[in-house]
């Protein structure tokens, strides 16, 4: 199938069964949340924090990929840009979830009690950094900056669909450079504030990088799932090529290994130095009922993707990529579960029960409700982007059409 002028009006319409499934899952999640808040509030709020971080990670991972492609001048992903833009619509939901935890159940963070008792007085900087007003102010700044950048990036992309001006590309490139700088600082600090401070006695200088690796890997996995599913449904038929799949497969393979590298760097240094205040973190997560998740985390996020994506053919197989991407998305949930819940658990259990599954179903329902709606707002292709020609290299009709739209000749290969 070749790209043609009709693609200017290419819109996505989700199958009715997706909407029905989303409503069902949201109902399950809402009911589980109500019951959990009454029966086990601490565990419930801990899981709300897990799932809020999960949704934020999907949105930020997609936003980071858009910015990275603008800054590097990469053209191969232009045809897929609407997918990470749709993921960005998950930002408000994840942000509301995080703020709900910080405002409504601050006791999830032990330092809110110890600070009131004066236990943090010995460390002046920690006492200042973990003061509640400053803590909440930083959270608002992080979320506001992400939302503003996301809105500006998507708005520029949509405006270019309307007027075809290349000025929007240059503006987006400058905005993306600023976003990468802001994201580097805010992602690191938010990871320290919202996750690492759950155990205020423990600290890791690589924790922000570790969190980024999980965010970007999960964002890539979500984009891969969307690309394969939309191609199968016909919405992106003739647009998604083996080259696109291969590029996504290479990114999944490489950043899965990057995630493992950062995980091992953190683990190895703590194990080697063997300071009691540092080893507690991994001892807590590898004993007392958490062992299964500890090793499952490594399997889902690295071992399975690494082995599955080693062959070149696997990186071009929609079926293999879909399975691997779903595996990584499950691994991200397990990873966040291990980062957040062990210090909150009253008993040494994994906590993967009906409560966790029910709330996870609600988060999945939110994704199935928000992302298809975001995809349906605009054309599935940024047809006036001058780099679209590079994103469809094997479609002669697409090349001619893109040249007409953009007025820019394709750059020579190599």
Helices and strands as residue ranges (DSSP letters): G 5-9, H 16-39, H 41-72, G 78-80, H 81-87, G 88-90, H 91-104, G 106-108, H 111-117, H 124-129, H 132-163, H 167-194, G 196-199, H 207-233, H 242-273, H 276-286, H 291-298, I 299-303, H 304-308, H 312-315, H 318-340, G 342-344, H 354-375, H 388-391, H 396-406
